[in-house]
Amino acid sequence: MKNAYQKYKQTSIQSASREKLLLMMYEGAIKFVKLAIAAVEQKKIADKGVNIGRAYDIVLELNNTLDHKIGGEVAKNLEQLYMYVTDQLTQANIKSDAGHLKNALQVLETLYDGWRKAIERLKAQNGDKEEKGA
């Protein structure tokens, strides 16, 4: 059963749109930060490190995919936010401080919500154009 789930998950990732992949990356980072917060609160040091590492890797990948030529000021602002998040994750790992993780989580959730709404608006606009035959 687990094998079937892994194949489904792999297929859903491979067939996902760029927008869906972006949201999936944010969802993953948010999940790992929440798991890291729980690990800090439960004093599970190894779990804390693993989950912070996973969130950190995702945020670095988000940063690496920024296109500064196309994105301009938006890409620059996102890069600054990603650097803030990675700094908060690093500080949380060093100090075992859930406060830094909560700061990172707040930024990630805000960005996720903004992207989700922007993608929904874009889909709605494209849907309108298709219905009008544009």
Summary of the structure (lengths in Angstrom):
residues: 134
radius of gyration: 17.2
end to end distance: 45.2
largest distance: 58.5
contacts: 372
relative contact order: 0.12
helix: 89%
strand: 0%
